[in-house]
């Protein structure tokens, strides 16, 4: 059973993408071929545990993650694709230090 599922703007999905695959998906965003990437933790049946990224017009990247509910949704902006990839890959593979490596801001949603 897969642990992760990644989805891009085109609706293509990949189960358990490797770190290299995640890098290639981010390159698609960098080149303007896709607008975003979402990586979901499939162990959460609510579908509310994920990390996602998109590129801003100035070349920076927005990275957001959610931990089970909209009240636990956080975001940051990083300088480039490689920094966004590092956060996404670290989250995806449960590596230490990703959360502390940048300043995260809680994102509030209207209820």
Backbone as XML, in Angstrom:
<?xml version="1.0"?>
<chain id="A" units="angstrom">
  <residue number="1" name="UNK">
    <atom name="N" x="0.842" y="-1.182" z="0.000"/>
    <atom name="CA" x="0.000" y="0.000" z="0.000"/>
    <atom name="C" x="0.890" y="1.249" z="0.000"/>
  </residue>
  <residue number="2" name="UNK">
    <atom name="N" x="0.632" y="2.176" z="-0.899"/>
    <atom name="CA" x="1.463" y="3.384" z="-0.959"/>
    <atom name="C" x="1.293" y="4.262" z="0.277"/>
  </residue>
  <residue number="3" name="UNK">
    <atom name="N" x="2.342" y="4.995" z="0.596"/>
    <atom name="CA" x="2.326" y="5.907" z="1.738"/>
    <atom name="C" x="2.013" y="7.339" z="1.326"/>
  </residue>
  <residue number="4" name="UNK">
    <atom name="N" x="2.435" y="7.704" z="0.105"/>
    <atom name="CA" x="2.284" y="9.069" z="-0.386"/>
    <atom name="C" x="1.653" y="9.064" z="-1.769"/>
  </residue>
  <residue number="5" name="UNK">
    <atom name="N" x="0.991" y="10.168" z="-2.084"/>
    <atom name="CA" x="0.494" y="10.379" z="-3.445"/>
    <atom name="C" x="0.782" y="11.820" z="-3.818"/>
  </residue>
  <residue number="6" name="UNK">
    <atom name="N" x="1.402" y="12.016" z="-4.965"/>
    <atom name="CA" x="1.637" y="13.377" z="-5.451"/>
    <atom name="C" x="0.722" y="13.638" z="-6.636"/>
  </residue>
  <residue number="7" name="UNK">
    <atom name="N" x="0.287" y="14.891" z="-6.740"/>
    <atom name="CA" x="-0.626" y="15.311" z="-7.803"/>
    <atom name="C" x="-0.161" y="16.662" z="-8.323"/>
  </residue>
  <residue number="8" name="UNK">
    <atom name="N" x="-0.210" y="16.825" z="-9.654"/>
    <atom name="CA" x="0.137" y="18.129" z="-10.223"/>
    <atom name="C" x="-1.107" y="18.795" z="-10.803"/>
  </residue>
  <residue number="9" name="UNK">
    <atom name="N" x="-0.923" y="19.973" z="-11.359"/>
    <atom name="CA" x="-2.034" y="20.755" z="-11.904"/>
    <atom name="C" x="-2.799" y="19.995" z="-12.982"/>
  </residue>
  <residue number="10" name="UNK">
    <atom name="N" x="-2.095" y="19.201" z="-13.783"/>
    <atom name="CA" x="-2.726" y="18.459" z="-14.874"/>
    <atom name="C" x="-3.577" y="17.296" z="-14.381"/>
  </residue>
  <residue number="11" name="UNK">
    <atom name="N" x="-3.481" y="16.994" z="-13.077"/>
    <atom name="CA" x="-4.238" y="15.884" z="-12.519"/>
    <atom name="C" x="-3.495" y="14.563" z="-12.549"/>
  </residue>
  <residue number="12" name="UNK">
    <atom name="N" x="-2.249" y="14.583" z="-13.006"/>
    <atom name="CA" x="-1.451" y="13.368" z="-12.985"/>
    <atom name="C" x="-1.104" y="13.038" z="-11.539"/>
  </residue>
  <residue number="13" name="UNK">
    <atom name="N" x="-1.123" y="11.758" z="-11.206"/>
    <atom name="CA" x="-0.792" y="11.334" z="-9.849"/>
    <atom name="C" x="0.311" y="10.284" z="-9.887"/>
  </residue>
  <residue number="14" name="UNK">
    <atom name="N" x="1.097" y="10.254" z="-8.827"/>
    <atom name="CA" x="2.154" y="9.270" z="-8.666"/>
    <atom name="C" x="2.113" y="8.776" z="-7.229"/>
  </residue>
  <residue number="15" name="UNK">
    <atom name="N" x="2.203" y="7.466" z="-7.072"/>
    <atom name="CA" x="2.251" y="6.889" z="-5.730"/>
    <atom name="C" x="3.703" y="6.740" z="-5.302"/>
  </residue>
  <residue number="16" name="UNK">
    <atom name="N" x="3.951" y="7.075" z="-4.052"/>
    <atom name="CA" x="5.278" y="6.974" z="-3.443"/>
    <atom name="C" x="6.388" y="7.527" z="-4.338"/>
  </residue>
  <residue number="17" name="UNK">
    <atom name="N" x="6.299" y="8.806" z="-4.700"/>
    <atom name="CA" x="7.344" y="9.384" z="-5.550"/>
    <atom name="C" x="8.690" y="9.423" z="-4.823"/>
  </residue>
  <residue number="18" name="UNK">
    <atom name="N" x="9.751" y="9.190" z="-5.574"/>
    <atom name="CA" x="11.101" y="9.283" z="-5.016"/>
    <atom name="C" x="11.496" y="10.751" z="-4.866"/>
  </residue>
  <residue number="19" name="UNK">
    <atom name="N" x="12.610" y="10.991" z="-4.183"/>
    <atom name="CA" x="13.105" y="12.360" z="-4.058"/>
    <atom name="C" x="13.431" y="12.935" z="-5.438"/>
  </residue>
  <residue number="20" name="UNK">
    <atom name="N" x="14.011" y="12.104" z="-6.307"/>
    <atom name="CA" x="14.318" y="12.557" z="-7.669"/>
    <atom name="C" x="13.048" y="12.895" z="-8.440"/>
  </residue>
  <residue number="21" name="UNK">
    <atom name="N" x="12.011" y="12.074" z="-8.279"/>
    <atom name="CA" x="10.741" y="12.354" z="-8.960"/>
    <atom name="C" x="10.153" y="13.669" z="-8.463"/>
  </residue>
  <residue number="22" name="UNK">
    <atom name="N" x="10.205" y="13.904" z="-7.167"/>
    <atom name="CA" x="9.707" y="15.176" z="-6.631"/>
    <atom name="C" x="10.480" y="16.351" z="-7.224"/>
  </residue>
  <residue number="23" name="UNK">
    <atom name="N" x="11.782" y="16.174" z="-7.417"/>
    <atom name="CA" x="12.590" y="17.233" z="-8.021"/>
    <atom name="C" x="12.136" y="17.495" z="-9.457"/>
  </residue>
  <residue number="24" name="UNK">
    <atom name="N" x="11.883" y="16.427" z="-10.200"/>
    <atom name="CA" x="11.421" y="16.598" z="-11.585"/>
    <atom name="C" x="10.056" y="17.279" z="-11.632"/>
  </residue>
  <residue number="25" name="UNK">
    <atom name="N" x="9.175" y="16.948" z="-10.687"/>
    <atom name="CA" x="7.857" y="17.594" z="-10.643"/>
    <atom name="C" x="8.013" y="19.087" z="-10.349"/>
  </residue>
  <residue number="26" name="UNK">
    <atom name="N" x="8.954" y="19.422" z="-9.472"/>
    <atom name="CA" x="9.208" y="20.831" z="-9.175"/>
    <atom name="C" x="9.830" y="21.539" z="-10.383"/>
  </residue>
  <residue number="27" name="UNK">
    <atom name="N" x="10.663" y="20.840" z="-11.136"/>
    <atom name="CA" x="11.213" y="21.425" z="-12.364"/>
    <atom name="C" x="10.102" y="21.773" z="-13.351"/>
  </residue>
  <residue number="28" name="UNK">
    <atom name="N" x="9.054" y="20.936" z="-13.402"/>
    <atom name="CA" x="7.910" y="21.233" z="-14.275"/>
    <atom name="C" x="7.269" y="22.567" z="-13.892"/>
  </residue>
  <residue number="29" name="UNK">
    <atom name="N" x="7.199" y="22.843" z="-12.594"/>
    <atom name="CA" x="6.662" y="24.128" z="-12.132"/>
    <atom name="C" x="7.621" y="25.248" z="-12.520"/>
  </residue>
  <residue number="30" name="UNK">
    <atom name="N" x="8.899" y="25.032" z="-12.295"/>
    <atom name="CA" x="9.916" y="26.042" z="-12.609"/>
    <atom name="C" x="9.871" y="26.432" z="-14.091"/>
  </residue>
  <residue number="31" name="UNK">
    <atom name="N" x="9.620" y="25.457" z="-14.951"/>
    <atom name="CA" x="9.602" y="25.698" z="-16.397"/>
    <atom name="C" x="8.241" y="26.178" z="-16.899"/>
  </residue>
  <residue number="32" name="UNK">
    <atom name="N" x="7.273" y="26.310" z="-16.000"/>
    <atom name="CA" x="5.958" y="26.800" z="-16.386"/>
    <atom name="C" x="5.046" y="25.755" z="-16.992"/>
  </residue>
  <residue number="33" name="UNK">
    <atom name="N" x="5.435" y="24.476" z="-16.907"/>
    <atom name="CA" x="4.622" y="23.401" z="-17.469"/>
    <atom name="C" x="3.491" y="22.987" z="-16.527"/>
  </residue>
  <residue number="34" name="UNK">
    <atom name="N" x="3.677" y="23.210" z="-15.248"/>
    <atom name="CA" x="2.665" y="22.918" z="-14.231"/>
    <atom name="C" x="2.624" y="24.100" z="-13.267"/>
  </residue>
  <residue number="35" name="UNK">
    <atom name="N" x="1.491" y="24.263" z="-12.579"/>
    <atom name="CA" x="1.352" y="25.390" z="-11.651"/>
    <atom name="C" x="1.601" y="24.996" z="-10.203"/>
  </residue>
  <residue number="36" name="UNK">
    <atom name="N" x="1.369" y="23.738" z="-9.848"/>
    <atom name="CA" x="1.522" y="23.347" z="-8.450"/>
    <atom name="C" x="1.811" y="21.864" z="-8.323"/>
  </residue>
  <residue number="37" name="UNK">
    <atom name="N" x="2.245" y="21.486" z="-7.123"/>
    <atom name="CA" x="2.449" y="20.097" z="-6.733"/>
    <atom name="C" x="1.887" y="19.924" z="-5.334"/>
  </residue>
  <residue number="38" name="UNK">
    <atom name="N" x="1.160" y="18.829" z="-5.135"/>
    <atom name="CA" x="0.636" y="18.461" z="-3.819"/>
    <atom name="C" x="1.131" y="17.059" z="-3.507"/>
  </residue>
  <residue number="39" name="UNK">
    <atom name="N" x="1.624" y="16.845" z="-2.302"/>
    <atom name="CA" x="2.002" y="15.512" z="-1.834"/>
    <atom name="C" x="1.162" y="15.222" z="-0.601"/>
  </residue>
  <residue number="40" name="UNK">
    <atom name="N" x="0.373" y="14.152" z="-0.683"/>
    <atom name="CA" x="-0.543" y="13.779" z="0.401"/>
    <atom name="C" x="-0.018" y="12.577" z="1.172"/>
  </residue>
  <residue number="41" name="UNK">
    <atom name="N" x="-0.235" y="12.571" z="2.477"/>
    <atom name="CA" x="0.037" y="11.418" z="3.320"/>
    <atom name="C" x="-1.215" y="10.547" z="3.306"/>
  </residue>
  <residue number="42" name="UNK">
    <atom name="N" x="-1.129" y="9.376" z="2.681"/>
    <atom name="CA" x="-2.314" y="8.545" z="2.484"/>
    <atom name="C" x="-2.809" y="7.875" z="3.758"/>
  </residue>
  <residue number="43" name="UNK">
    <atom name="N" x="-1.982" y="7.823" z="4.804"/>
    <atom name="CA" x="-2.414" y="7.223" z="6.065"/>
    <atom name="C" x="-3.513" y="8.036" z="6.735"/>
  </residue>
  <residue number="44" name="UNK">
    <atom name="N" x="-3.678" y="9.293" z="6.326"/>
    <atom name="CA" x="-4.728" y="10.148" z="6.883"/>
    <atom name="C" x="-5.967" y="10.024" z="6.005"/>
  </residue>
  <residue number="45" name="UNK">
    <atom name="N" x="-6.986" y="9.295" z="6.458"/>
    <atom name="CA" x="-8.179" y="9.086" z="5.629"/>
    <atom name="C" x="-8.965" y="10.364" z="5.349"/>
  </residue>
  <residue number="46" name="UNK">
    <atom name="N" x="-8.720" y="11.415" z="6.123"/>
    <atom name="CA" x="-9.438" y="12.671" z="5.892"/>
    <atom name="C" x="-8.902" y="13.418" z="4.671"/>
  </residue>
  <residue number="47" name="UNK">
    <atom name="N" x="-7.703" y="13.051" z="4.207"/>
    <atom name="CA" x="-7.085" y="13.766" z="3.101"/>
    <atom name="C" x="-6.595" y="15.146" z="3.489"/>
  </residue>
  <residue number="48" name="UNK">
    <atom name="N" x="-6.428" y="15.383" z="4.774"/>
    <atom name="CA" x="-6.073" y="16.710" z="5.283"/>
    <atom name="C" x="-4.633" y="16.802" z="5.790"/>
  </residue>
  <residue number="49" name="UNK">
    <atom name="N" x="-3.782" y="15.867" z="5.375"/>
    <atom name="CA" x="-2.370" y="15.930" z="5.738"/>
    <atom name="C" x="-1.567" y="15.933" z="4.449"/>
  </residue>
  <residue number="50" name="UNK">
    <atom name="N" x="-0.995" y="17.088" z="4.132"/>
    <atom name="CA" x="-0.304" y="17.235" z="2.852"/>
    <atom name="C" x="0.670" y="18.401" z="2.902"/>
  </residue>
  <residue number="51" name="UNK">
    <atom name="N" x="1.507" y="18.462" z="1.870"/>
    <atom name="CA" x="2.377" y="19.608" z="1.620"/>
    <atom name="C" x="2.188" y="19.981" z="0.162"/>
  </residue>
  <residue number="52" name="UNK">
    <atom name="N" x="2.245" y="21.271" z="-0.139"/>
    <atom name="CA" x="2.013" y="21.716" z="-1.512"/>
    <atom name="C" x="2.877" y="22.928" z="-1.817"/>
  </residue>
  <residue number="53" name="UNK">
    <atom name="N" x="3.090" y="23.150" z="-3.124"/>
    <atom name="CA" x="3.913" y="24.287" z="-3.521"/>
    <atom name="C" x="3.476" y="24.826" z="-4.870"/>
  </residue>
  <residue number="54" name="UNK">
    <atom name="N" x="3.699" y="26.130" z="-5.051"/>
    <atom name="CA" x="3.478" y="26.814" z="-6.320"/>
    <atom name="C" x="4.525" y="27.913" z="-6.449"/>
  </residue>
  <residue number="55" name="UNK">
    <atom name="N" x="4.752" y="28.346" z="-7.687"/>
    <atom name="CA" x="5.773" y="29.367" z="-7.963"/>
    <atom name="C" x="5.118" y="30.732" z="-8.104"/>
  </residue>
  <residue number="56" name="UNK">
    <atom name="N" x="5.694" y="31.730" z="-7.455"/>
    <atom name="CA" x="5.257" y="33.114" z="-7.625"/>
    <atom name="C" x="5.888" y="33.699" z="-8.889"/>
  </residue>
  <residue number="57" name="UNK">
    <atom name="N" x="5.330" y="34.789" z="-9.373"/>
    <atom name="CA" x="5.845" y="35.447" z="-10.578"/>
    <atom name="C" x="7.290" y="35.905" z="-10.434"/>
  </residue>
  <residue number="58" name="UNK">
    <atom name="N" x="7.718" y="36.211" z="-9.210"/>
    <atom name="CA" x="9.093" y="36.683" z="-8.995"/>
    <atom name="C" x="10.106" y="35.548" z="-8.836"/>
  </residue>
  <residue number="59" name="UNK">
    <atom name="N" x="9.650" y="34.300" z="-8.997"/>
    <atom name="CA" x="10.541" y="33.152" z="-8.907"/>
    <atom name="C" x="10.631" y="32.523" z="-7.537"/>
  </residue>
  <residue number="60" name="UNK">
    <atom name="N" x="10.041" y="33.164" z="-6.524"/>
    <atom name="CA" x="9.984" y="32.548" z="-5.200"/>
    <atom name="C" x="8.901" y="31.476" z="-5.207"/>
  </residue>
  <residue number="61" name="UNK">
    <atom name="N" x="8.915" y="30.642" z="-4.191"/>
    <atom name="CA" x="7.944" y="29.553" z="-4.088"/>
    <atom name="C" x="7.180" y="29.641" z="-2.773"/>
  </residue>
  <residue number="62" name="UNK">
    <atom name="N" x="5.884" y="29.458" z="-2.856"/>
    <atom name="CA" x="5.046" y="29.296" z="-1.679"/>
    <atom name="C" x="5.033" y="27.806" z="-1.354"/>
  </residue>
  <residue number="63" name="UNK">
    <atom name="N" x="5.273" y="27.466" z="-0.109"/>
    <atom name="CA" x="5.162" y="26.086" z="0.359"/>
    <atom name="C" x="4.213" y="26.109" z="1.542"/>
  </residue>
  <residue number="64" name="UNK">
    <atom name="N" x="3.224" y="25.227" z="1.513"/>
    <atom name="CA" x="2.251" y="25.122" z="2.603"/>
    <atom name="C" x="2.135" y="23.671" z="3.026"/>
  </residue>
  <residue number="65" name="UNK">
    <atom name="N" x="1.906" y="23.461" z="4.316"/>
    <atom name="CA" x="1.594" y="22.107" z="4.778"/>
    <atom name="C" x="0.415" y="22.163" z="5.726"/>
  </residue>
  <residue number="66" name="UNK">
    <atom name="N" x="-0.302" y="21.052" z="5.764"/>
    <atom name="CA" x="-1.469" y="20.918" z="6.639"/>
    <atom name="C" x="-1.319" y="19.626" z="7.427"/>
  </residue>
  <residue number="67" name="UNK">
    <atom name="N" x="-1.675" y="19.689" z="8.704"/>
    <atom name="CA" x="-1.560" y="18.527" z="9.590"/>
    <atom name="C" x="-2.926" y="18.100" z="10.107"/>
  </residue>
  <residue number="68" name="UNK">
    <atom name="N" x="-3.765" y="17.610" z="9.226"/>
    <atom name="CA" x="-5.007" y="16.987" z="9.655"/>
    <atom name="C" x="-6.248" y="17.840" z="9.634"/>
  </residue>
  <residue number="69" name="UNK">
    <atom name="N" x="-6.112" y="19.175" z="9.601"/>
    <atom name="CA" x="-7.307" y="20.025" z="9.576"/>
    <atom name="C" x="-6.924" y="21.429" z="9.126"/>
  </residue>
  <residue number="70" name="UNK">
    <atom name="N" x="-7.898" y="22.204" z="8.641"/>
    <atom name="CA" x="-7.608" y="23.579" z="8.232"/>
    <atom name="C" x="-7.023" y="24.438" z="9.354"/>
  </residue>
  <residue number="71" name="UNK">
    <atom name="N" x="-7.306" y="24.097" z="10.607"/>
    <atom name="CA" x="-6.759" y="24.885" z="11.714"/>
    <atom name="C" x="-5.260" y="24.636" z="11.915"/>
  </residue>
  <residue number="72" name="UNK">
    <atom name="N" x="-4.732" y="23.626" z="11.250"/>
    <atom name="CA" x="-3.303" y="23.296" z="11.336"/>
    <atom name="C" x="-2.661" y="23.415" z="9.953"/>
  </residue>
  <residue number="73" name="UNK">
    <atom name="N" x="-2.850" y="24.571" z="9.320"/>
    <atom name="CA" x="-2.346" y="24.834" z="7.967"/>
    <atom name="C" x="-1.339" y="25.976" z="8.058"/>
  </residue>
  <residue number="74" name="UNK">
    <atom name="N" x="-0.124" y="25.745" z="7.550"/>
    <atom name="CA" x="0.971" y="26.696" z="7.681"/>
    <atom name="C" x="1.627" y="26.935" z="6.333"/>
  </residue>
  <residue number="75" name="UNK">
    <atom name="N" x="2.202" y="28.113" z="6.163"/>
    <atom name="CA" x="2.854" y="28.435" z="4.903"/>
    <atom name="C" x="4.115" y="29.248" z="5.086"/>
  </residue>
  <residue number="76" name="UNK">
    <atom name="N" x="4.927" y="29.234" z="4.041"/>
    <atom name="CA" x="6.151" y="30.028" z="3.997"/>
    <atom name="C" x="6.455" y="30.353" z="2.545"/>
  </residue>
  <residue number="77" name="UNK">
    <atom name="N" x="7.358" y="31.272" z="2.339"/>
    <atom name="CA" x="7.858" y="31.595" z="1.002"/>
    <atom name="C" x="9.366" y="31.384" z="1.027"/>
  </residue>
  <residue number="78" name="UNK">
    <atom name="N" x="9.870" y="30.638" z="0.045"/>
    <atom name="CA" x="11.308" y="30.380" z="-0.054"/>
    <atom name="C" x="11.836" y="30.957" z="-1.365"/>
  </residue>
  <residue number="79" name="UNK">
    <atom name="N" x="13.146" y="31.110" z="-1.430"/>
    <atom name="CA" x="13.775" y="31.837" z="-2.534"/>
    <atom name="C" x="13.666" y="31.170" z="-3.896"/>
  </residue>
  <residue number="80" name="UNK">
    <atom name="N" x="13.676" y="29.825" z="-3.926"/>
    <atom name="CA" x="13.752" y="29.175" z="-5.232"/>
    <atom name="C" x="13.224" y="27.747" z="-5.185"/>
  </residue>
  <residue number="81" name="UNK">
    <atom name="N" x="13.259" y="27.110" z="-6.356"/>
    <atom name="CA" x="12.746" y="25.759" z="-6.502"/>
    <atom name="C" x="13.497" y="24.760" z="-5.629"/>
  </residue>
  <residue number="82" name="UNK">
    <atom name="N" x="14.804" y="24.895" z="-5.542"/>
    <atom name="CA" x="15.584" y="23.937" z="-4.746"/>
    <atom name="C" x="15.203" y="24.002" z="-3.262"/>
  </residue>
  <residue number="83" name="UNK">
    <atom name="N" x="14.965" y="25.190" z="-2.764"/>
    <atom name="CA" x="14.549" y="25.329" z="-1.364"/>
    <atom name="C" x="13.165" y="24.726" z="-1.156"/>
  </residue>
  <residue number="84" name="UNK">
    <atom name="N" x="12.266" y="24.939" z="-2.114"/>
    <atom name="CA" x="10.927" y="24.345" z="-2.022"/>
    <atom name="C" x="11.019" y="22.828" z="-2.087"/>
  </residue>
  <residue number="85" name="UNK">
    <atom name="N" x="11.837" y="22.318" z="-2.998"/>
    <atom name="CA" x="12.016" y="20.868" z="-3.112"/>
    <atom name="C" x="12.563" y="20.283" z="-1.817"/>
  </residue>
  <residue number="86" name="UNK">
    <atom name="N" x="13.525" y="20.962" z="-1.201"/>
    <atom name="CA" x="14.108" y="20.458" z="0.048"/>
    <atom name="C" x="13.044" y="20.315" z="1.128"/>
  </residue>
  <residue number="87" name="UNK">
    <atom name="N" x="12.155" y="21.292" z="1.245"/>
    <atom name="CA" x="11.077" y="21.208" z="2.241"/>
    <atom name="C" x="10.115" y="20.074" z="1.910"/>
  </residue>
  <residue number="88" name="UNK">
    <atom name="N" x="9.716" y="19.983" z="0.652"/>
    <atom name="CA" x="8.757" y="18.948" z="0.249"/>
    <atom name="C" x="9.348" y="17.558" z="0.440"/>
  </residue>
  <residue number="89" name="UNK">
    <atom name="N" x="10.581" y="17.366" z="0.014"/>
    <atom name="CA" x="11.213" y="16.054" z="0.158"/>
    <atom name="C" x="11.409" y="15.702" z="1.630"/>
  </residue>
  <residue number="90" name="UNK">
    <atom name="N" x="11.854" y="16.654" z="2.432"/>
    <atom name="CA" x="12.065" y="16.383" z="3.860"/>
    <atom name="C" x="10.760" y="16.021" z="4.548"/>
  </residue>
  <residue number="91" name="UNK">
    <atom name="N" x="9.685" y="16.741" z="4.253"/>
    <atom name="CA" x="8.364" y="16.412" z="4.810"/>
    <atom name="C" x="7.937" y="15.029" z="4.339"/>
  </residue>
  <residue number="92" name="UNK">
    <atom name="N" x="8.079" y="14.771" z="3.048"/>
    <atom name="CA" x="7.609" y="13.518" z="2.457"/>
    <atom name="C" x="8.283" y="12.298" z="3.061"/>
  </residue>
  <residue number="93" name="UNK">
    <atom name="N" x="9.555" y="12.418" z="3.390"/>
    <atom name="CA" x="10.311" y="11.270" z="3.871"/>
    <atom name="C" x="10.586" y="11.322" z="5.372"/>
  </residue>
  <residue number="94" name="UNK">
    <atom name="N" x="9.908" y="12.249" z="6.064"/>
    <atom name="CA" x="9.992" y="12.305" z="7.516"/>
    <atom name="C" x="11.366" y="12.664" z="8.048"/>
  </residue>
  <residue number="95" name="UNK">
    <atom name="N" x="12.102" y="13.490" z="7.313"/>
    <atom name="CA" x="13.435" y="13.886" z="7.754"/>
    <atom name="C" x="13.347" y="14.974" z="8.823"/>
  </residue>
  <residue number="96" name="UNK">
    <atom name="N" x="14.298" y="14.973" z="9.715"/>
    <atom name="CA" x="14.336" y="15.968" z="10.784"/>
    <atom name="C" x="14.742" y="17.337" z="10.246"/>
  </residue>
  <residue number="97" name="UNK">
    <atom name="N" x="14.260" y="18.382" z="10.909"/>
    <atom name="CA" x="14.748" y="19.725" z="10.680"/>
    <atom name="C" x="14.012" y="20.561" z="9.662"/>
  </residue>
  <residue number="98" name="UNK">
    <atom name="N" x="13.120" y="19.976" z="8.882"/>
    <atom name="CA" x="12.453" y="20.773" z="7.836"/>
    <atom name="C" x="11.592" y="21.868" z="8.443"/>
  </residue>
  <residue number="99" name="UNK">
    <atom name="N" x="10.920" y="21.537" z="9.531"/>
    <atom name="CA" x="10.008" y="22.507" z="10.143"/>
    <atom name="C" x="10.774" y="23.701" z="10.725"/>
  </residue>
  <residue number="100" name="UNK">
    <atom name="N" x="11.947" y="23.445" z="11.254"/>
    <atom name="CA" x="12.745" y="24.495" z="11.879"/>
    <atom name="C" x="13.603" y="25.271" z="10.874"/>
  </residue>
  <residue number="101" name="UNK">
    <atom name="N" x="13.684" y="24.792" z="9.648"/>
    <atom name="CA" x="14.594" y="25.400" z="8.673"/>
    <atom name="C" x="14.078" y="26.708" z="8.077"/>
  </residue>
  <residue number="102" name="UNK">
    <atom name="N" x="12.786" y="26.983" z="8.239"/>
    <atom name="CA" x="12.183" y="28.231" z="7.749"/>
    <atom name="C" x="11.173" y="28.726" z="8.775"/>
  </residue>
  <residue number="103" name="UNK">
    <atom name="N" x="10.714" y="29.953" z="8.591"/>
    <atom name="CA" x="9.674" y="30.503" z="9.462"/>
    <atom name="C" x="8.310" y="30.223" z="8.827"/>
  </residue>
  <residue number="104" name="UNK">
    <atom name="N" x="7.471" y="29.502" z="9.544"/>
    <atom name="CA" x="6.132" y="29.154" z="9.065"/>
    <atom name="C" x="5.111" y="30.107" z="9.671"/>
  </residue>
  <residue number="105" name="UNK">
    <atom name="N" x="4.114" y="30.462" z="8.883"/>
    <atom name="CA" x="3.017" y="31.311" z="9.334"/>
    <atom name="C" x="1.730" y="30.507" z="9.265"/>
  </residue>
  <residue number="106" name="UNK">
    <atom name="N" x="0.951" y="30.564" z="10.334"/>
    <atom name="CA" x="-0.338" y="29.871" z="10.334"/>
    <atom name="C" x="-1.269" y="30.567" z="9.348"/>
  </residue>
  <residue number="107" name="UNK">
    <atom name="N" x="-1.919" y="29.782" z="8.504"/>
    <atom name="CA" x="-2.863" y="30.321" z="7.527"/>
    <atom name="C" x="-4.264" y="30.125" z="8.079"/>
  </residue>
  <residue number="108" name="UNK">
    <atom name="N" x="-5.002" y="31.205" z="8.168"/>
    <atom name="CA" x="-6.354" y="31.165" z="8.716"/>
    <atom name="C" x="-7.364" y="31.129" z="7.582"/>
  </residue>
  <residue number="109" name="UNK">
    <atom name="N" x="-8.387" y="30.312" z="7.748"/>
    <atom name="CA" x="-9.447" y="30.173" z="6.757"/>
    <atom name="C" x="-10.763" y="30.633" z="7.362"/>
  </residue>
  <residue number="110" name="UNK">
    <atom name="N" x="-11.595" y="31.257" z="6.559"/>
    <atom name="CA" x="-12.939" y="31.619" z="7.012"/>
    <atom name="C" x="-13.743" y="30.349" z="7.206"/>
  </residue>
  <residue number="111" name="UNK">
    <atom name="N" x="-14.477" y="30.289" z="8.286"/>
    <atom name="CA" x="-15.283" y="29.091" z="8.545"/>
    <atom name="C" x="-16.732" y="29.360" z="8.337"/>
  </residue>
</chain>
